[in-house]
């Protein structure tokens, strides 16, 4: 295997074997690169119809392809390059209050009473007909579907129309409930307005500093401001859709003998009905995730108003991380797979939105207990098809971070001691569904978000607008 080449903040993996191109990684030299993650990039570069493959600085091993991977394709769609948590994404809510004016612990506990935390939790249940309509239409469908428990919030207290331009794709993709299995529908239709587990969170934050005053004014951000960040996705619906279609892809490959780099990377040619079905189902799961964050945001806003009447929270932006979408780049219509990566449109691509003068807000969370960033894409990021990183990226597995027990006895020690974990969370109010497993998401298990951000800025892909730090964290 040929050695990779580094030029500044870009690492190139030489083309060899069945690879159709040489993948690259935007990477900080002070961070380690996993050999397995690089091999996964090489595997992705062997797929037919692939025009480009690269990774953002938060790259780490994933299923099939790394987290932080972007695959640009002309002929295929690859479910593993989207992942199981379809449209796992971010939303940032801004207030007009300074953080010093907010009783953070009291508000965090009020939010936790209204939004279930953790895996497998239910909240709002819809019958199949209403659920199918919602996931087919996305957030705009909330005005057409009766949801008794939230009718006041949906139709009276908060205006949906005012928010749509602040959601990626206006919170709506061409989804098809008919392309989702009965099992997927069953798993999803009781889980709206739930957070989920893993790296999902609700974080109460303060704007520590502003780095671009002009853009910050357009975004409505100021130093010392109280804000709330939400991170969640498509829950059981998206996971089941990923599983269903990856299984289908493997069966089709076995039947027709098509080339697969390995069993984790099945794909569909866009001309095939299976590709159309997958895109319909994937878009339905993406719509679910947009709706899920919309409903959680309503509950957060209502809790905030209850404690601070006469004030309010405004959605700055809501964006997707795990998704495949057709976009026009370099004079071509291309299918951009972003897995653990974020769209970062510059100003010229945001015409007709509140961000037409400055560009799309990009929300980049750090690990639990560390800083997050609000960034904005630059005109120079077309080399990455208007894409940057989605977060910090792991440096150790969840098992390594938390350890493992069997029948009450430790069978693997945690790489992070309890004292190290709590020291890293000092001054931050933590609410967790399972305090024993929350170390899986410890700050020590992730890369340095400041180095990740430096790599993106130095490469000219985005600019920092503001740095946020946590005051309270709600975890599954």
C-alpha positions as CSV (number, residue, x, y, z in Angstrom):
1,X,0.0,0.0,0.0
2,X,1.4,3.4,-1.0
3,X,2.0,6.0,1.7
4,X,-0.4,8.9,1.9
5,X,0.8,12.4,1.0
6,X,0.2,15.5,3.1
7,X,0.1,19.0,1.7
8,X,-0.7,21.5,4.5
9,X,-4.1,20.5,5.9
10,X,-4.9,18.0,3.2
11,X,-3.9,14.3,3.2
12,X,-4.2,12.5,-0.1
13,X,-4.5,8.7,-0.3
14,X,-2.9,7.5,-3.6
15,X,-5.0,5.7,-6.1
16,X,-4.2,2.0,-6.3
17,X,-5.9,-1.3,-7.0
18,X,-9.6,-1.0,-7.9
19,X,-9.8,2.6,-6.7
20,X,-11.3,5.0,-9.3
21,X,-9.8,8.1,-7.8
22,X,-7.5,9.3,-5.0
23,X,-9.5,10.2,-1.9
24,X,-8.4,13.1,0.3
25,X,-8.8,14.1,4.0
26,X,-9.0,17.6,5.3
27,X,-7.0,17.0,8.5
28,X,-5.1,18.8,11.3
29,X,-1.5,17.4,11.6
30,X,-1.9,17.3,15.4
31,X,-4.7,14.8,15.2
32,X,-4.3,11.0,14.6
33,X,-5.7,9.3,11.6
34,X,-7.2,5.8,12.0
35,X,-5.8,3.3,9.5
36,X,-9.2,1.6,9.4
37,X,-11.0,4.9,8.5
38,X,-8.5,5.5,5.7
39,X,-9.2,2.0,4.4
40,X,-12.9,2.7,4.4
41,X,-12.3,5.8,2.3
42,X,-10.3,3.6,-0.2
43,X,-13.1,1.1,-0.3
44,X,-15.6,4.0,-1.1
45,X,-13.3,5.1,-4.0
46,X,-13.9,1.7,-5.7
47,X,-17.6,2.2,-6.1
48,X,-19.0,2.6,-9.6
49,X,-20.2,6.0,-10.7
50,X,-18.2,7.8,-7.9
51,X,-16.9,11.2,-9.0
52,X,-15.2,12.2,-5.7
53,X,-14.5,10.9,-2.2
54,X,-13.1,12.8,0.7
55,X,-13.4,13.2,4.5
56,X,-13.6,16.1,6.9
57,X,-11.2,16.6,9.9
58,X,-13.5,14.7,12.3
59,X,-13.1,11.5,10.3
60,X,-13.4,8.2,12.3
61,X,-14.5,4.7,11.6
62,X,-18.1,4.1,10.8
63,X,-20.2,1.4,9.2
64,X,-19.1,0.9,5.6
65,X,-17.6,4.4,5.2
66,X,-16.1,6.7,7.9
67,X,-18.1,9.2,9.8
68,X,-17.1,12.5,8.2
69,X,-17.2,11.0,4.7
70,X,-18.5,12.7,1.5
71,X,-19.2,10.6,-1.6
72,X,-20.1,12.4,-4.8
73,X,-21.8,10.1,-7.3
74,X,-23.3,10.3,-10.7
75,X,-24.8,6.8,-11.1
76,X,-25.4,5.2,-7.7
77,X,-26.8,5.8,-4.2
78,X,-25.1,4.0,-1.3
79,X,-27.1,3.6,1.9
80,X,-24.0,3.1,4.1
81,X,-22.8,6.5,2.9
82,X,-25.9,8.0,4.6
83,X,-25.9,5.7,7.6
84,X,-28.5,4.4,10.0
85,X,-29.4,7.7,11.7
86,X,-30.8,9.4,8.6
87,X,-30.8,13.2,9.0
88,X,-29.2,13.1,12.4
89,X,-28.9,16.9,12.6
90,X,-28.7,20.1,14.6
91,X,-30.9,23.1,15.5
92,X,-29.9,26.2,17.4
93,X,-32.4,28.3,19.3
94,X,-31.4,31.9,20.3
95,X,-32.8,34.1,23.0
96,X,-32.6,37.8,23.8
97,X,-31.4,37.1,27.3
98,X,-27.9,36.9,28.6
99,X,-27.0,33.6,30.2
100,X,-26.5,35.4,33.5
101,X,-30.3,36.1,33.5
102,X,-31.3,32.4,33.2
103,X,-31.7,29.8,35.9
104,X,-30.1,27.2,33.9
105,X,-30.6,24.2,36.2
106,X,-34.3,24.9,36.7
107,X,-34.9,25.3,32.9
108,X,-32.9,22.2,32.0
109,X,-34.9,20.1,34.5
110,X,-38.2,21.5,33.1
111,X,-37.2,20.6,29.5
112,X,-36.2,17.1,30.7
113,X,-39.7,16.6,32.1
114,X,-41.2,17.2,28.6
115,X,-38.8,15.5,26.2
116,X,-38.0,11.8,26.8
117,X,-34.3,11.1,26.8
118,X,-32.6,7.8,25.8
119,X,-33.1,5.0,23.3
120,X,-36.4,3.3,22.7
121,X,-38.5,6.1,24.3
122,X,-42.0,7.1,23.0
123,X,-43.8,10.5,23.2
124,X,-46.3,11.6,20.5
125,X,-48.2,8.7,18.9
126,X,-49.9,9.1,15.5
127,X,-52.1,6.7,13.6
128,X,-50.6,5.3,10.4
129,X,-52.5,7.6,8.1
130,X,-51.4,10.9,9.8
131,X,-47.9,9.6,10.3
132,X,-47.6,8.6,6.6
133,X,-48.7,12.1,5.6
134,X,-46.3,13.8,7.9
135,X,-43.2,11.9,6.8
136,X,-44.1,12.3,3.2
137,X,-44.4,16.1,3.5
138,X,-42.0,17.1,6.3
139,X,-42.3,20.1,8.5
140,X,-44.9,22.0,6.3
141,X,-47.2,19.1,6.9
142,X,-47.5,20.0,10.6
143,X,-50.1,22.6,9.6
144,X,-52.2,19.9,7.9
145,X,-52.1,17.1,10.5
146,X,-54.0,17.3,13.7
147,X,-51.9,16.7,16.8
148,X,-54.1,17.3,19.8
149,X,-51.4,17.4,22.4
150,X,-49.5,20.2,20.6
151,X,-52.3,22.0,18.8
152,X,-51.9,25.2,20.8
153,X,-48.2,25.3,20.2
154,X,-48.4,24.5,16.5
155,X,-51.2,26.8,15.5
156,X,-51.2,29.7,18.0
157,X,-48.1,30.4,20.0
158,X,-45.4,29.9,17.3
159,X,-45.6,30.6,13.6
160,X,-44.4,27.7,11.4
161,X,-44.3,29.9,8.3
162,X,-41.7,32.2,9.8
163,X,-39.3,29.3,10.5
164,X,-39.3,27.4,7.2
165,X,-36.6,29.5,5.6
166,X,-34.4,28.7,8.6
167,X,-34.6,24.9,8.0
168,X,-32.4,23.2,5.4
169,X,-34.6,22.4,2.4
170,X,-37.4,24.1,4.4
171,X,-37.7,20.9,6.4
172,X,-39.2,19.0,3.5
173,X,-37.8,16.5,1.0
174,X,-39.8,14.3,-1.4
175,X,-40.5,11.4,0.9
176,X,-42.6,8.4,0.4
177,X,-44.1,6.5,3.3
178,X,-45.0,3.7,0.8
179,X,-41.3,3.0,0.5
180,X,-40.9,2.4,4.2
181,X,-41.4,-1.1,5.6
182,X,-44.2,-1.8,8.1
183,X,-41.6,-2.4,10.7
184,X,-40.0,1.0,10.1
185,X,-43.4,2.8,10.3
186,X,-44.2,0.9,13.5
187,X,-40.9,1.9,15.1
188,X,-41.3,5.5,14.2
189,X,-44.9,6.5,14.7
190,X,-44.7,6.8,18.5
191,X,-41.3,8.4,18.7
192,X,-41.9,12.0,17.6
193,X,-40.6,14.6,20.1
194,X,-38.0,12.2,21.6
195,X,-34.3,12.8,21.9
196,X,-32.8,9.4,21.5
197,X,-29.5,8.1,22.9
198,X,-25.9,7.9,21.7
199,X,-24.4,11.3,20.9
200,X,-27.8,13.1,20.8
201,X,-28.3,15.9,23.2
202,X,-30.0,19.1,24.2
203,X,-27.5,21.6,25.4
204,X,-28.1,25.0,27.2
205,X,-25.2,27.2,26.2
206,X,-23.7,30.7,26.4
207,X,-22.1,32.5,23.5
208,X,-18.6,32.8,24.8
209,X,-17.3,35.0,22.1
210,X,-18.1,36.5,18.7
211,X,-15.5,36.2,16.0
212,X,-17.4,37.8,13.0
213,X,-19.5,40.7,14.2
214,X,-21.1,41.4,10.8
215,X,-22.3,37.8,10.3
216,X,-23.2,37.5,14.0
217,X,-25.6,40.4,13.7
218,X,-27.4,38.8,10.8
219,X,-27.6,35.5,12.8
220,X,-28.9,37.4,15.9
221,X,-25.9,36.4,18.0
222,X,-24.2,38.4,20.7
223,X,-21.5,37.8,23.4
224,X,-23.0,36.4,26.7
225,X,-26.2,35.4,25.0
226,X,-28.2,32.3,26.2
227,X,-28.9,29.8,23.4
228,X,-30.1,26.1,23.2
229,X,-28.7,23.5,20.8
230,X,-30.6,20.3,19.9
231,X,-29.0,17.3,18.3
232,X,-31.2,14.4,17.2
233,X,-32.3,12.4,14.2
234,X,-34.8,9.9,12.7
235,X,-34.9,7.5,15.6
236,X,-36.1,3.9,15.0
237,X,-37.6,4.8,11.6
238,X,-34.3,5.9,10.1
239,X,-32.4,3.0,11.6
240,X,-34.9,0.4,10.2
241,X,-34.8,2.0,6.8
242,X,-31.1,1.9,6.7
243,X,-31.2,-1.8,7.8
244,X,-33.9,-2.7,5.3
245,X,-32.2,-1.2,2.3
246,X,-28.7,-2.3,3.1
247,X,-30.0,-5.9,3.4
248,X,-31.8,-5.4,0.1
249,X,-28.7,-4.2,-1.6
250,X,-26.7,-7.2,-0.4
251,X,-29.4,-9.6,-1.7
252,X,-29.4,-7.8,-5.1
253,X,-25.6,-7.9,-5.3
254,X,-25.6,-11.6,-4.5
255,X,-28.3,-12.3,-7.1
256,X,-26.7,-10.4,-10.0
257,X,-23.0,-10.8,-9.1
258,X,-22.3,-7.1,-9.0
259,X,-19.0,-5.9,-7.5
260,X,-19.0,-4.9,-3.8
261,X,-15.9,-3.7,-1.9
262,X,-17.3,-5.5,1.1
263,X,-20.7,-6.5,2.5
264,X,-21.1,-3.1,4.3
265,X,-21.1,-1.2,1.0
266,X,-24.1,-2.3,-1.1
267,X,-25.4,0.3,-3.6
268,X,-28.2,0.8,-6.1
269,X,-27.8,2.2,-9.6
270,X,-30.0,5.2,-9.9
271,X,-31.8,3.7,-12.9
272,X,-33.0,0.9,-10.6
273,X,-36.4,1.0,-8.9
274,X,-34.6,0.0,-5.6
275,X,-32.7,3.3,-5.8
276,X,-35.9,5.3,-6.2
277,X,-37.5,3.4,-3.4
278,X,-34.5,4.0,-1.1
279,X,-34.4,7.7,-1.8
280,X,-38.2,7.9,-1.1
281,X,-37.7,6.1,2.2
282,X,-34.6,8.0,3.1
283,X,-36.3,11.3,2.4
284,X,-39.3,10.2,4.6
285,X,-36.8,9.5,7.4
286,X,-35.2,12.9,6.9
287,X,-38.6,14.5,7.1
288,X,-39.3,12.7,10.3
289,X,-36.0,14.0,11.8
290,X,-36.8,17.6,10.7
291,X,-40.3,17.2,12.3
292,X,-38.8,15.6,15.4
293,X,-36.5,18.6,16.0
294,X,-39.3,21.0,15.2
295,X,-41.5,19.4,17.8
296,X,-38.8,19.3,20.4
297,X,-38.0,22.9,19.7
298,X,-41.7,23.8,20.3
299,X,-41.6,22.0,23.7
300,X,-38.3,23.8,24.6
301,X,-39.7,27.2,23.5
302,X,-42.9,26.6,25.6
303,X,-40.8,25.7,28.7
304,X,-38.7,28.8,28.2
305,X,-41.8,31.0,27.9
306,X,-43.2,29.5,31.0
307,X,-40.2,30.5,33.0
308,X,-39.5,33.7,31.1
309,X,-42.8,35.2,29.9
310,X,-42.5,38.1,27.5
311,X,-39.4,36.7,26.0
312,X,-38.9,33.9,23.5
313,X,-36.6,31.6,21.5
314,X,-35.9,31.9,17.7
315,X,-34.6,29.2,15.5
316,X,-31.3,30.3,14.0
317,X,-31.0,27.2,11.7
318,X,-31.7,23.5,11.4
319,X,-29.4,21.3,9.3
320,X,-28.9,17.7,8.4
321,X,-25.8,15.6,8.9
322,X,-26.5,12.1,7.4
323,X,-28.2,12.4,4.0
324,X,-27.9,12.1,0.2
325,X,-29.2,14.9,-1.9
326,X,-29.1,16.0,-5.5
327,X,-27.3,19.3,-5.9
328,X,-25.8,21.3,-8.7
329,X,-22.0,21.7,-8.4
330,X,-19.4,22.5,-11.1
331,X,-22.0,22.5,-13.8
332,X,-23.4,19.1,-13.0
333,X,-26.3,17.6,-11.1
334,X,-24.7,15.3,-8.6
335,X,-25.9,13.1,-5.7
336,X,-23.9,14.3,-2.6
337,X,-23.8,11.7,0.2
338,X,-22.9,13.4,3.5
339,X,-22.3,11.0,6.3
340,X,-21.4,12.9,9.5
341,X,-20.8,16.0,7.4
342,X,-22.7,19.3,7.1
343,X,-23.8,21.4,4.2
344,X,-22.2,24.9,4.2
345,X,-23.7,26.9,1.4
346,X,-22.1,30.3,0.8
347,X,-24.2,33.5,0.3
348,X,-24.9,33.0,-3.5
349,X,-26.7,29.7,-2.7
350,X,-28.9,31.2,0.0
351,X,-30.8,33.7,-2.2
352,X,-34.4,34.1,-1.0
353,X,-33.6,33.3,2.6
354,X,-32.7,35.5,5.6
355,X,-29.0,34.5,5.0
356,X,-28.7,35.7,1.4
357,X,-26.1,38.4,2.4
358,X,-23.8,36.2,4.4
359,X,-24.3,32.5,3.8
360,X,-25.9,29.5,5.6
361,X,-25.3,29.1,9.4
362,X,-23.4,25.8,10.1
363,X,-23.8,24.4,13.6
364,X,-20.7,22.4,14.6
365,X,-21.0,20.7,18.1
366,X,-18.1,19.7,20.1
367,X,-18.2,16.8,22.5
368,X,-20.3,16.8,25.7
369,X,-18.6,19.4,28.0
370,X,-16.6,21.2,25.3
371,X,-17.2,24.1,23.0
372,X,-19.4,24.2,19.9
373,X,-19.1,26.6,17.0
374,X,-21.4,28.5,14.7
375,X,-19.7,28.8,11.3
376,X,-20.6,30.1,7.8
377,X,-19.5,28.6,4.5
378,X,-17.2,30.5,2.1
379,X,-17.3,30.9,-1.7
380,X,-14.1,28.8,-1.8
381,X,-15.7,25.6,-0.5
382,X,-16.8,24.3,-3.8
383,X,-13.8,22.0,-3.7
384,X,-15.8,20.2,-1.0
385,X,-19.1,20.6,-2.7
386,X,-20.1,23.2,0.0
387,X,-19.4,20.7,2.8
388,X,-17.6,20.9,6.2
389,X,-17.3,18.8,9.3
390,X,-20.3,18.0,11.5
391,X,-18.6,17.8,14.9
392,X,-15.5,16.7,16.7
393,X,-15.2,13.0,15.8
394,X,-14.4,10.1,18.2
395,X,-10.9,9.0,19.2
396,X,-12.1,5.9,21.1
397,X,-15.0,3.5,20.9
398,X,-18.0,3.7,23.2
399,X,-16.9,0.4,24.9
400,X,-13.4,1.8,25.4
401,X,-14.8,5.0,26.9
402,X,-17.3,3.5,29.3
403,X,-15.9,0.0,29.9
404,X,-18.1,-3.1,30.1
405,X,-19.7,-5.1,32.9
406,X,-21.2,-8.6,32.9
407,X,-23.5,-9.8,35.8
408,X,-22.4,-6.8,37.8
409,X,-18.7,-7.4,37.3
410,X,-16.3,-5.3,35.3
411,X,-15.0,-7.3,32.2
412,X,-13.3,-4.3,30.7
413,X,-12.0,-1.2,32.5
414,X,-13.0,2.2,31.2
415,X,-10.2,4.2,29.5
416,X,-11.7,7.2,31.3
417,X,-11.9,7.1,35.1
418,X,-14.9,8.5,36.9
419,X,-12.9,11.2,38.5
420,X,-11.5,12.3,35.0
421,X,-15.0,12.3,33.6
422,X,-16.5,14.5,36.4
423,X,-13.5,16.8,36.3
424,X,-14.2,17.4,32.6
425,X,-17.8,18.2,33.4
426,X,-17.1,20.6,36.2
427,X,-19.5,23.5,36.3
428,X,-21.9,21.9,33.8
429,X,-25.3,20.6,35.0
430,X,-25.7,17.1,33.6
431,X,-29.0,15.3,33.2
432,X,-28.6,11.8,31.8
433,X,-31.0,8.9,31.3
434,X,-28.3,6.4,32.2
435,X,-25.5,7.9,34.3
436,X,-23.5,4.7,34.1
437,X,-23.2,4.7,30.3
438,X,-22.9,8.5,29.8
439,X,-19.2,8.2,29.8
440,X,-19.5,6.8,26.3
441,X,-19.9,10.4,25.3
442,X,-17.2,11.9,27.6
443,X,-15.1,14.8,26.3
444,X,-12.0,12.5,26.4
445,X,-13.6,10.2,23.9
446,X,-13.6,12.9,21.2
447,X,-11.1,14.9,19.2
448,X,-10.2,18.5,20.0
449,X,-13.0,20.6,18.4
450,X,-10.7,23.6,18.4
451,X,-8.1,21.8,16.2
452,X,-10.9,20.5,14.0
453,X,-12.2,24.0,13.5
454,X,-8.7,25.3,12.8
455,X,-8.3,22.8,10.0
456,X,-11.6,23.9,8.4
457,X,-10.8,27.6,8.6
458,X,-7.2,27.2,7.4
459,X,-8.4,25.2,4.4
460,X,-10.7,28.1,3.6
461,X,-13.9,26.1,3.8
462,X,-15.7,28.1,6.4
463,X,-15.3,31.0,8.9
464,X,-16.1,31.0,12.6
465,X,-18.9,33.3,13.6
466,X,-19.2,32.4,17.3
467,X,-17.9,30.0,20.0
468,X,-20.4,28.5,22.4
469,X,-19.8,26.7,25.7
470,X,-22.2,24.5,27.6
471,X,-24.0,25.3,30.9
472,X,-26.2,22.3,31.1
473,X,-26.4,19.0,29.0
474,X,-29.4,16.7,28.6
475,X,-28.3,13.2,27.4
476,X,-30.1,9.9,26.6
